[in-house]
Amino acid sequence: MYMKNIALTSESAVNSEAFNTLLDRRSSDAVGLLGKQDAFTAMAESIVQPNIRRKQELLKKNELKIVVAGNVGSGKSTSIKAISEIPVISTETRATETDALHRKETTTTAIDYGVAHIENTKLHIYGAPGQRRFDFMSDILCKGASGMIVMIDNGCLNPLTEIDYYLNQHGHFLASSSGVIAITHFDDNNTQTSLLDYHTYILKNGFTCPVMLLDARNKQEVEKVLFKLLLQIRNSKNGKI
């Protein structure tokens, strides 16, 4: 198992390095980046393809693929780094979108990838980009996935608008797969959005995903969110709500 993890890490690292090389060529030109979408898609497919082909095999081995989506600065990369048992494969480059620049200097442009074991289940965790011009990457990453964590930064200008965006973007996936909403930066900002506001908004829009608070830096809290998602997946398989 250890050697398999090393092999997977090495293969992903090679693909990630090539991906970053491609990104670096156009990182200062948003139009150029979007013009390279087909190349990005092909590269991303090469990174996640093993899990797409092996979804049934993963299930038999008690392994699952999980996607972490959400807005810029919500802590997606941080949470994966906090929980991963292998060196995280990351594809970060200089942020260009206004909201991204406001939150941090660099941002994920393709994937973050880590591995964790929860309740004897091996989780392959893929972080999706937060910048909206890379939304197509999220659709690729959802292929073969069993569940999703949607992370929302409560400190952004309008967090309910952000959650509406991601619920709409991933509505089809969440209608047939398990999901958890994780709210970050809840106590370190001046916004007036409460946890009840999130619950009410989600139910009003036809979703039943549980809502949890999360400090993305805290391994134990990340474990709790993943455990909650794992319970959702298991209950779904057993026909429970």
Disulfide bonds with the S-S distance in Angstrom:
none
